[in-house]
Amino acid sequence: MSPVALASSAKEVLPPPLTATSPPPSLFDGTTRLYVSYPCPFAQRTWIARNYKGLQEKIKLVAIDLGDRPAWYKEKVYPENVVPSLEHKNEVKGESLDLVKCIDNHFEGPPLLPDVELKTSKCFYI
Ligand SMILES: N[C@@H](CCC(=O)N[C@@H](CS)C(=O)NCC(=O)O)C(=O)O
């Protein structure tokens, strides 16, 4: 089994979803964060992309409780107030399909998409 496959198969302890009373993480401190809601299928596709590429150590998962959402998520992280979003290099972007392309294009690990897809993706962080 390759190192990436091993890393991907290691059991990850999932952080508990943050609620209205949870303080925000130390935003824009250089940490790359993927904001998700565990039951959200749009978030799940980005989460799967992250895991497939073995990026559990490089992209920190931040779970949000959408039913009891912290106000700081809209105010300080992602004004669209939906998940998923990706905080990376002092920017926050969303839209799950774009994020899958960005994760594929800008991080190590086995490619998810053919080259043609990567080259035509309008990605940020460049
Ligand atoms: N087009 C977006 C859809 C994201 C979306 O609709 N996420 C839902 C959760 S599954 C959300 O955050 N809804 C906000 C809300 O419930 O207020 C994407 O693909 O990322």
The ligand as an SDF file (V2000), in Angstrom:
LIG
                    3D

 20 19  0  0  0  0  0  0  0  0999 V2000
  -23.6400   24.9500   -4.4700 N   0  0  0  0  0  0  0  0  0  0  0  0
  -23.1330   24.7630   -3.1450 C   0  0  0  0  0  0  0  0  0  0  0  0
  -24.2250   24.2380   -2.2540 C   0  0  0  0  0  0  0  0  0  0  0  0
  -23.8050   24.2310   -0.7910 C   0  0  0  0  0  0  0  0  0  0  0  0
  -25.0170   24.0410    0.1230 C   0  0  0  0  0  0  0  0  0  0  0  0
  -26.1700   24.2110   -0.3090 O   0  0  0  0  0  0  0  0  0  0  0  0
  -24.7610   23.6720    1.3750 N   0  0  0  0  0  0  0  0  0  0  0  0
  -25.8310   23.6020    2.3370 C   0  0  0  0  0  0  0  0  0  0  0  0
  -25.7170   22.4160    3.2570 C   0  0  0  0  0  0  0  0  0  0  0  0
  -25.8750   20.8490    2.3800 S   0  0  0  0  0  0  0  0  0  0  0  0
  -25.8030   24.8220    3.2320 C   0  0  0  0  0  0  0  0  0  0  0  0
  -24.7730   25.2020    3.7300 O   0  0  0  0  0  0  0  0  0  0  0  0
  -26.9780   25.4240    3.4170 N   0  0  0  0  0  0  0  0  0  0  0  0
  -27.0790   26.6010    4.2480 C   0  0  0  0  0  0  0  0  0  0  0  0
  -28.1800   26.5370    5.2050 C   0  0  0  0  0  0  0  0  0  0  0  0
  -28.6160   25.4300    5.5440 O   0  0  0  0  0  0  0  0  0  0  0  0
  -28.5910   27.5960    5.6650 O   0  0  0  0  0  0  0  0  0  0  0  0
  -21.9250   23.8260   -3.2090 C   0  0  0  0  0  0  0  0  0  0  0  0
  -21.8870   22.9620   -4.1060 O   0  0  0  0  0  0  0  0  0  0  0  0
  -21.0120   23.9750   -2.3870 O   0  0  0  0  0  0  0  0  0  0  0  0
  1  2  1  0
  2  3  1  0
  2 18  1  0
  3  4  1  0
  4  5  1  0
  5  6  2  0
  5  7  1  0
  7  8  1  0
  8  9  1  0
  8 11  1  0
  9 10  1  0
 11 12  2  0
 11 13  1  0
 13 14  1  0
 14 15  1  0
 15 16  2  0
 15 17  1  0
 18 19  2  0
 18 20  1  0
M  END
$$$$
